[in-house]
């Protein structure tokens, strides 16, 4: 916990008065939301927030942040979020918390995207973490079968009671194995072209700055630098 708080102080510095901030999803993003709320209150800042999930929106509002609908803002200055896996080119897989649709919409409207991960999620090649694909409920088995034919070994995301998980948009999640695929851009286009697919968790050329938390040192990577030690 203390390690993540220390790392989160770096993106917190990028938040300035009169800015629009994207609030990520997950445990690390929740800590950032708490730190942001404390700073906004202490410094009497004018900050508007857009959340990537219902849980993040509820947490932000509970802590006193001004959380608005994404259609109420023209653009987002900076979004701080996590990722389930990131490669050396700052491409990532997101959606382990089933918020990939909202996360990608917010990221696409953001001028600057910061991801925060621990060192176990940073790899030279994506594929250790399964890729989530959000699909509509109607006809989802047809999509499942097509993914199976592609050699992606699909499985429906389930709840603890083995019912199919529903996203915030009331869709299903199908998780697939992309470890055998080398051309992620080609795979992305194939999945996007399937009727009934709402979104997938491949975030290609989205991340502008990556913060990697390690046991002994934290690393900052960007599109311009391979890695700078933060501590």
SELO-545422 format. One record per residue (C-alpha): residue number from 0; y negated, x negated, z negated; residue in one letter. Coordinates in nm, 4 decimals, decimal comma. Last residue first. Layout:
<recs>
REC	n	y	x	z	res
REC	NUM	Y	X	Z	A
...
</recs>
This chain:
<recs>
REC	n	y	x	z	res
REC	230	-0,6334	-1,3701	0,6576	X
REC	229	-0,7366	-1,2138	0,9870	X
REC	228	-0,5443	-1,4492	1,2164	X
REC	227	-0,6475	-1,4025	1,5780	X
REC	226	-0,3977	-1,3200	1,8496	X
REC	225	-0,3526	-1,3221	2,2246	X
REC	224	-0,7201	-1,2490	2,2931	X
REC	223	-0,9013	-1,0532	2,5662	X
REC	222	-0,6886	-0,7385	2,5746	X
REC	221	-0,6916	-0,7435	2,1956	X
REC	220	-0,4804	-0,8864	1,9170	X
REC	219	-0,5642	-0,9076	1,5473	X
REC	218	-0,3033	-1,0667	1,3241	X
REC	217	-0,2437	-1,0245	0,9510	X
REC	216	-0,0867	-1,3044	0,7493	X
REC	215	0,1909	-1,3722	0,4996	X
REC	214	0,3980	-1,0533	0,4997	X
REC	213	0,2564	-0,9280	0,8253	X
REC	212	0,0248	-0,6490	0,9348	X
REC	211	-0,0468	-0,6370	1,3052	X
REC	210	-0,3838	-0,5011	1,4156	X
REC	209	-0,4020	-0,4082	1,7832	X
REC	208	-0,7239	-0,3591	1,9784	X
REC	207	-0,7890	-0,1847	2,3079	X
REC	206	-0,4728	0,0311	2,3164	X
REC	205	-0,4405	0,2648	2,6147	X
REC	204	-0,2941	0,0522	2,8945	X
REC	203	0,0348	0,2415	2,8756	X
REC	202	0,1017	0,4897	2,5952	X
REC	201	0,4588	0,6048	2,6585	X
REC	200	0,5196	0,8983	2,4245	X
REC	199	0,5728	1,1686	2,6830	X
REC	198	0,3839	1,4854	2,7693	X
REC	197	0,4337	1,8529	2,8622	X
REC	196	0,7546	1,8206	3,0623	X
REC	195	0,8483	2,1591	3,2065	X
REC	194	0,8622	2,0478	3,5698	X
REC	193	0,9495	1,6785	3,5892	X
REC	192	0,6776	1,4701	3,7547	X
REC	191	0,5562	1,3261	3,4250	X
REC	190	0,9035	1,1828	3,3617	X
REC	189	0,9164	1,0095	3,6983	X
REC	188	0,5592	0,8784	3,6674	X
REC	187	0,6270	0,7258	3,3266	X
REC	186	0,9476	0,5645	3,4504	X
REC	185	0,7582	0,3999	3,7365	X
REC	184	0,4915	0,2724	3,4975	X
REC	183	0,7602	0,1501	3,2573	X
REC	182	0,9267	-0,0729	3,5156	X
REC	181	1,1997	-0,2566	3,3218	X
REC	180	1,4212	0,0372	3,2225	X
REC	179	1,7429	-0,0400	3,0338	X
REC	178	1,5895	0,0064	2,6859	X
REC	177	1,4470	0,3480	2,7720	X
REC	176	1,6602	0,5541	2,5312	X
REC	175	1,5464	0,9158	2,5102	X
REC	174	1,4131	1,1547	2,2445	X
REC	173	1,3665	1,5204	2,3427	X
REC	172	1,0937	1,6983	2,1490	X
REC	171	1,0588	2,0763	2,1687	X
REC	170	0,7325	2,2703	2,2004	X
REC	169	0,5385	2,4830	1,9529	X
REC	168	0,2006	2,3113	2,0143	X
REC	167	0,2100	2,1540	1,6666	X
REC	166	0,5580	2,0341	1,7627	X
REC	165	0,8774	2,2289	1,6984	X
REC	164	1,1916	2,0596	1,5695	X
REC	163	1,5244	2,2029	1,6813	X
REC	162	1,7325	2,3394	1,3952	X
REC	161	1,9602	2,0908	1,2248	X
REC	160	1,8529	2,1896	0,8705	X
REC	159	1,6736	1,8566	0,8292	X
REC	158	1,4814	1,9268	1,1494	X
REC	157	1,6065	1,8139	1,4884	X
REC	156	1,4731	1,6099	1,7805	X
REC	155	1,6898	1,6918	2,0839	X
REC	154	1,8904	1,3994	2,2181	X
REC	153	1,8674	1,2281	2,5567	X
REC	152	2,0865	0,9352	2,6733	X
REC	151	1,8349	0,8038	2,9292	X
REC	150	2,0860	0,7449	3,2101	X
REC	149	1,8823	0,9321	3,4701	X
REC	148	2,1510	1,2025	3,4812	X
REC	147	2,0971	1,2607	3,1091	X
REC	146	1,7242	1,3032	3,1666	X
REC	145	1,8035	1,5667	3,4285	X
REC	144	2,0379	1,7450	3,1867	X
REC	143	1,7703	1,7551	2,9154	X
REC	142	1,5151	1,8891	3,1640	X
REC	141	1,7543	2,1703	3,2585	X
REC	140	1,8191	2,2304	2,8879	X
REC	139	1,4458	2,2788	2,8291	X
REC	138	1,4328	2,5856	3,0515	X
REC	137	1,1812	2,7669	2,8322	X
REC	136	1,1192	2,5580	2,5194	X
REC	135	0,8433	2,3494	2,6757	X
REC	134	0,8965	1,9762	2,6684	X
REC	133	0,7618	1,6871	2,4618	X
REC	132	0,9281	1,3555	2,5440	X
REC	131	0,9794	1,1036	2,2649	X
REC	130	1,0822	0,7476	2,3636	X
REC	129	1,3402	0,5890	2,1350	X
REC	128	1,2312	0,2799	1,9447	X
REC	127	1,3984	-0,0488	2,0424	X
REC	126	1,2792	0,0055	2,3966	X
REC	125	0,9523	-0,1778	2,4503	X
REC	124	0,9559	-0,5479	2,5317	X
REC	123	0,7996	-0,8506	2,3603	X
REC	122	0,8181	-0,6710	2,0279	X
REC	121	0,5761	-0,5571	1,7535	X
REC	120	0,7068	-0,2776	1,5293	X
REC	119	0,8517	-0,5069	1,2604	X
REC	118	0,5134	-0,6819	1,2304	X
REC	117	0,3468	-0,3772	1,0743	X
REC	116	0,1329	-0,1542	1,2921	X
REC	115	-0,2331	-0,0582	1,3319	X
REC	114	-0,3680	0,0685	1,6623	X
REC	113	-0,7351	0,0700	1,7598	X
REC	112	-0,8547	0,2744	2,0570	X
REC	111	-1,2076	0,2436	2,1974	X
REC	110	-1,4016	0,4814	2,4230	X
REC	109	-1,1839	0,7712	2,3162	X
REC	108	-1,1189	1,0776	2,5329	X
REC	107	-0,7822	0,9520	2,6548	X
REC	106	-0,6863	0,8582	2,2975	X
REC	105	-0,7586	1,2116	2,1749	X
REC	104	-0,5427	1,3647	2,4471	X
REC	103	-0,2690	1,1076	2,3878	X
REC	102	-0,2601	1,1707	2,0132	X
REC	101	-0,2611	1,5494	2,0590	X
REC	100	0,0461	1,5272	2,2819	X
REC	99	0,2190	1,2518	2,0813	X
REC	98	0,2114	1,4339	1,7466	X
REC	97	0,5912	1,4476	1,6966	X
REC	96	0,5815	1,2040	1,4007	X
REC	95	0,7749	0,9444	1,5969	X
REC	94	0,5423	1,0227	1,8840	X
REC	93	0,4121	0,6877	1,9956	X
REC	92	0,5518	0,4127	2,2166	X
REC	91	0,3225	0,1286	2,3077	X
REC	90	0,1599	-0,0961	2,5636	X
REC	89	-0,0506	-0,3697	2,4063	X
REC	88	0,0686	-0,6295	2,6611	X
REC	87	0,2748	-0,8096	2,3935	X
REC	86	0,4651	-0,4904	2,3165	X
REC	85	0,4022	-0,2089	2,0680	X
REC	84	0,6417	0,0238	1,8831	X
REC	83	0,6042	0,3285	1,6600	X
REC	82	0,2270	0,3302	1,6785	X
REC	81	-0,0577	0,3825	1,4324	X
REC	80	-0,4028	0,5312	1,4794	X
REC	79	-0,7733	0,4550	1,4644	X
REC	78	-0,9859	0,6238	1,7294	X
REC	77	-1,3322	0,4996	1,8233	X
REC	76	-1,6386	0,6469	1,9915	X
REC	75	-1,4923	0,9843	2,0866	X
REC	74	-1,6372	1,1728	2,3834	X
REC	73	-1,8216	1,4913	2,4759	X
REC	72	-1,7440	1,6615	2,1452	X
REC	71	-1,6744	2,0288	2,0644	X
REC	70	-1,3691	2,0378	2,2915	X
REC	69	-1,1909	1,8068	2,0487	X
REC	68	-1,2191	2,0667	1,7746	X
REC	67	-1,4128	1,9540	1,4679	X
REC	66	-1,3403	1,7699	1,1432	X
REC	65	-1,6464	1,7028	0,9260	X
REC	64	-1,4923	1,4942	0,6488	X
REC	63	-1,4861	1,6284	0,2940	X
REC	62	-1,1505	1,5002	0,1710	X
REC	61	-0,9811	1,8365	0,2300	X
REC	60	-1,1235	1,8447	0,5821	X
REC	59	-0,9721	1,5055	0,6621	X
REC	58	-0,6360	1,5982	0,5130	X
REC	57	-0,6196	1,9286	0,7020	X
REC	56	-0,7129	1,7636	1,0306	X
REC	55	-0,4569	1,4885	0,9759	X
REC	54	-0,1860	1,7455	0,9038	X
REC	53	-0,2798	1,9558	1,2091	X
REC	52	-0,2471	1,6516	1,4303	X
REC	51	-0,4562	1,4092	1,6349	X
REC	50	-0,7791	1,4829	1,4503	X
REC	49	-1,1387	1,4770	1,5748	X
REC	48	-1,4055	1,3564	1,3330	X
REC	47	-1,7855	1,3778	1,3113	X
REC	46	-1,9744	1,1161	1,1120	X
REC	45	-2,3229	1,1359	0,9597	X
REC	44	-2,3072	0,8819	0,6812	X
REC	43	-2,4164	0,9365	0,3218	X
REC	42	-2,3106	0,5797	0,2321	X
REC	41	-2,0767	0,6753	-0,0527	X
REC	40	-1,9543	0,9967	0,1104	X
REC	39	-1,8869	0,8436	0,4508	X
REC	38	-1,7253	0,5409	0,2849	X
REC	37	-1,4911	0,7482	0,0690	X
REC	36	-1,3940	0,9730	0,3626	X
REC	35	-1,3200	0,6679	0,5774	X
REC	34	-1,0954	0,5190	0,3102	X
REC	33	-0,8987	0,8447	0,2816	X
REC	32	-0,8697	0,8809	0,6582	X
REC	31	-0,7523	0,5193	0,6838	X
REC	30	-0,4797	0,5865	0,4259	X
REC	29	-0,3676	0,8886	0,6280	X
REC	28	-0,3612	0,6779	0,9447	X
REC	27	-0,1162	0,4407	0,7776	X
REC	26	0,1116	0,7278	0,6726	X
REC	25	0,1151	0,9136	1,0039	X
REC	24	-0,1396	1,0623	1,2406	X
REC	23	-0,4653	0,9262	1,3817	X
REC	22	-0,8205	1,0419	1,3155	X
REC	21	-1,0565	0,9986	1,6100	X
REC	20	-1,4110	0,9155	1,5059	X
REC	19	-1,7385	1,0422	1,6514	X
REC	18	-2,0407	0,8343	1,5546	X
REC	17	-2,3795	0,9125	1,3982	X
REC	16	-2,3575	0,6225	1,1513	X
REC	15	-2,1205	0,3395	1,2348	X
REC	14	-1,7444	0,3017	1,2166	X
REC	13	-1,6418	-0,0440	1,3344	X
REC	12	-1,6228	-0,1781	0,9795	X
REC	11	-1,3434	0,0684	0,9021	X
REC	10	-1,1388	-0,1005	1,1733	X
REC	9	-1,1207	-0,4182	0,9560	X
REC	8	-1,0924	-0,2475	0,6173	X
REC	7	-0,7591	-0,1065	0,7303	X
REC	6	-0,5889	-0,4448	0,6868	X
REC	5	-0,6763	-0,4625	0,3164	X
REC	4	-0,5640	-0,1039	0,2612	X
REC	3	-0,2362	-0,1813	0,4376	X
REC	2	-0,1605	-0,4731	0,2072	X
REC	1	-0,2501	-0,2702	-0,1027	X
REC	0	0,0000	0,0000	0,0000	X
</recs>
